[in-house]
Every structure is written in C-alpha cells, then in structure tokens.
Amino acid sequence: MPTSSRSDSSGRSVFVARQAIFDRQRMVVGYELLYRRSDNSAGVSEAAGEATARAMCDAVLAMGLEALVENKKAFINVDQQFVLDGMPAMGDPSRVVIELGCDVKPEPEVLEACRRIKAQGYGIALDDFGGGEGDGALLKLADYVKVDVQTADGTRTPALSTRNLGRTAAIATRVESGEAFTRAGEEGYRFFQGFFFGRPVVKEGRVIPPQQVCRLKLLKALQDPDLTTQQLEDLVKPDPALCYRILRTVNSAGFGLAKPPSSIKEALLLLGREAVLRWASLWVLSSSTAPGQKELLALSIVRARCSEVLAASGRDSSVAAEAFLMGLCSLLDVILERPMAEVLENLNLPPAMTAALLGEQNPQRELLDCVTAYASGDWTQSTMMAKRLSLDPTTLPSAYAESLRWVRELQAA
C-alpha cells in the first residue's frame, strides 16, 4: 500500500492533480499529472523547471502510480535539465510518458538522453508541437505529439497535418467543447485532452429515461432524515442489483460475520444507516451512468470524497456527509444531459446544497469550487478558496490523493 505522503525529498508538499486524455470513444487512456511544489508561486504545470519535475517524481513514488492513474498511462511534463539528469525509477516504465516541454532542444546530448529514456521503456511526448523543421529529430523518438487546438484568445488554431506523423499519435489539447472534440477527430487526432467531457450538453426534447427517474427518486428518498429501516428495505428490495451489492458488502471480509445475513433488512442493520445511504447513493449514480461516461462517474466520486475529507477537517465536521452528497451530485447535469435545475426537481436535497449546485455562492459552493479548482490544477484559486473556508491549503494534496485511492478501491471492488 503506498504511503499517504505528498512531500518531496526536502519535506515540502507537492500539489498534484490529473487531467484525463481520451480516445475517440471517450474512454480514458491516460492522465497528465499537473503539479507544483507548495513553496512555489507558479500556477501552471507547464512551467516544469519552476515546478520541479524531480519533486513530481518524488510525489509519484510517495503516492504510488496506481493511486494516481490506476491502470492508465501517466504523462509527466519535464524540462531539459531533467532529461539530461536521467530518469529515476517510477514503477513500470511502460506506464509513464515523459512530456518534453518547449525548452527542450534537439541538441546531441538531449537526443542521446532521450534514447536512453526510450531504452528504459518510457514513452516520449512532444508538448505544444508545432510541426516545424526543428522538431524533426525529436519527432523520430516521440510516441505522441500534443497540439494546442485553441489560441490564447479562444479561437481555433490552424489544422495540423496529422498524416505526416507516421506511427506518432497526435493528441489535441485544450479541447473545450463537444464541437471541438468532433472537429479534432475529423482532422485526424487520435486522442483528446481538455474539459469538454465535463461540460453540460443539453439535448433538446430529451427526457430523462424512466429507469433513471426511478433511481433519482430512490436517491431523493434516501435523503429523508425520518426514513425508517423498513422504508429503506422497501426502497431497496425492488432493485436486484442494489440488493446484491448490499449483501456482497456485508459478506466481505471486513465484517467478519460468523454467518451471512438471512434477509435484506438484517444486512441493512449490519451496514448501518449512514453506510447504506452513502453506498446506495454511489450505486444509484453508477447505474445512471452510460458506459462512455465512466470518467464522469470517477470525477464525481473524487469530488464527493475530497469534499467530505476537507469538510471533516474544517471547523464544522458535521457537514462532511452533506459535502459528500454535494460532490456526488455536482455532475448530474452532464451525466443526464439535462439542466441542473431540472435534475434537482427530482431530488429532495437541503436548500443550501440545492442553491450551491445551481451556482449560488455559499459555503457549500465555495467548498465545491475549491475542490474543482484543485482537480483542474488551478492552484492559486484552490489555495485562495481553502483559506476563505478556514482550511489549511497544505491539506489539499492529501485530501485529493485520498480521494483518488478511494475511487480506485471502489473500482476494484
């Protein structure tokens, strides 16, 4: 089991988040690891020299590659000096792709260092690839090229000819909308990175399927503070999959039962009300998610767990359970492809939580925004909001890492 430390060799915390890289079926193939050291004012991961790529590697070793990227590839942005210094061991090299920043020049010693990196089994990506003549020598060694498909003012960059890349795969970055995703696919890009997958896309005339409405009603009923065990059993029993998961959880080694429960009611009593509410909420959301939306579900759970951990560490730890539910529901509009206001009509959430999910500024919304900013690598914003919530910003890395581990354990189960 990897340790929970997120510190580099000098003892300073390292802020680490991840951004998914998708294929054309919107399935995750890897994660770019965004990072900076806590004593560094740099706000973006691309400043690899300032952010200290060595500190990133220390954090990977401390947290464990599996916790960060599961069974996918890890893309790590580095500078020229890091390349020349050589790669430290970071687990399975075939799972790690070294992104060469714009400062890496095709000098003889750099090319030789890249060949050694390749010989160790690591992949190589060229970040902000422009297709210029100077890129040729590095391109021969690259497995991926990353191309920014959006200019600084938000307009589209000229299309790159992907036909001349040979075996090298092109990754379109800063893909911020469904239209940009479609266009990049038509231009020959094989992989895509950006926040397009987390943006709500409302389909006109589309209604929430009856099965999802039933599950939303179950989620709504689970929030009733006066819900009795008998009522909870009546809600759960019509759903065979939910019953199976409850029984499987109770029969796991962690409960150490002398004999299995003889009824759903007995299993519910063994689990306890709070555990049932949490797990049932997770299962309801999981059942509402289409196969191509697995990353949305994972992101929802990361937000939920991270919000819960941070709330529990604050002045009022009693709001932790509500923080979990808020994070869990924060992407329902994207998952169900309906406006959030319409989705929330089918739920019975506390007024403050409903207001937060609709974008109204209150402490719950600030907590969600803090978690969202951290997960997107906006260190400045997440640090500022943590302080506003009277939270220690240095707890953000450990809360996020705990959330990633928790998601991985859920997926493994």
C-alpha positions, 0 to 999 in steps of 0.5 A, a space after each residue: 500500500 503506498 504511503 499517504 505522503 505528498 512531500 518531496 525529498 526536502 519535506 515540502 508538499 507537492 500539489 498534484 492533480 490529473 487531467 484525463 486524455 481520451 480516445 475517440 470513444 471517450 474512454 480514458 487512456 491516460 492522465 497528465 499529472 499537473 503539479 507544483 511544489 507548495 513553496 512555489 508561486 507558479 500556477 501552471 504545470 507547464 512551467 516544469 523547471 519552476 515546478 520541479 519535475 524531480 519533486 513530481 517524481 518524488 510525489 509519484 513514488 510517495 503516492 504510488 502510480 496506481 493511486 494516481 492513474 490506476 491502470 492508465 498511462 501517466 504523462 509527466 511534463 519535464 524540462 531539459 535539465 531533467 532529461 539530461 539528469 536521467 530518469 529515476 525509477 517510477 514503477 513500470 516504465 511502460 506506464 509513464 510518458 515523459 512530456 518534453 516541454 518547449 525548452 527542450 532542444 534537439 541538441 546531441 546530448 538531449 537526443 542521446 538522453 532521450 534514447 536512453 529514456 526510450 531504452 528504459 521503456 518510457 514513452 516520449 511526448 512532444 508538448 505544444 508541437 508545432 510541426 516545424 523543421 526543428 522538431 524533426 529529430 525529436 519527432 523520430 523518438 516521440 510516441 505522441 505529439 500534443 497540439 494546442 487546438 485553441 489560441 490564447 484568445 479562444 479561437 481555433 488554431 490552424 489544422 495540423 497535418 496529422 498524416 505526416 506523423 507516421 506511427 506518432 499519435 497526435 493528441 489535441 489539447 485544450 479541447 473545450 467543447 463537444 464541437 471541438 472534440 468532433 472537429 479534432 477527430 475529423 482532422 485526424 487526432 487520435 486522442 483528446 485532452 481538455 474539459 469538454 467531457 465535463 461540460 453540460 450538453 443539453 439535448 433538446 426534447 430529451 427526457 430523462 429515461 424512466 429507469 433513471 427517474 426511478 433511481 433519482 427518486 430512490 436517491 431523493 428518498 434516501 435523503 429523508 432524515 425520518 426514513 425508517 429501516 423498513 422504508 429503506 428495505 422497501 426502497 431497496 428490495 425492488 432493485 436486484 442489483 442494489 440488493 446484491 451489492 448490499 449483501 456482497 458488502 456485508 459478506 466481505 471480509 471486513 465484517 467478519 460475520 460468523 454467518 451471512 445475513 438471512 434477509 435484506 433488512 438484517 444486512 441493512 442493520 449490519 451496514 448501518 444507516 449512514 453506510 447504506 445511504 452513502 453506498 446506495 447513493 454511489 450505486 444509484 449514480 453508477 447505474 445512471 451512468 452510460 458506459 462512455 461516461 465512466 470518467 464522469 462517474 470517477 470525477 464525481 466520486 473524487 469530488 464527493 470524497 475530497 469534499 467530505 475529507 476537507 469538510 471533516 477537517 474544517 471547523 464544522 465536521 458535521 457537514 462532511 456527509 452533506 459535502 459528500 452528497 454535494 460532490 456526488 451530485 455536482 455532475 448530474 447535469 452532464 451525466 443526464 444531459 439535462 439542466 441542473 435545475 431540472 435534475 434537482 426537481 427530482 431530488 429532495 436535497 437541503 436548500 443550501 446544497 440545492 442553491 450551491 449546485 445551481 451556482 449560488 455562492 455559499 459555503 457549500 459552493 465555495 467548498 465545491 469550487 475549491 475542490 474543482 479548482 484543485 482537480 483542474 490544477 488551478 492552484 492559486 484559486 484552490 489555495 485562495 478558496 481553502 483559506 476563505 473556508 478556514 482550511 489549511 491549503 497544505 491539506 489539499 494534496 492529501 485530501 485529493 490523493 485520498 480521494 483518488 485511492 478511494 475511487 480506485 478501491 471502489 473500482 476494484 471492488 
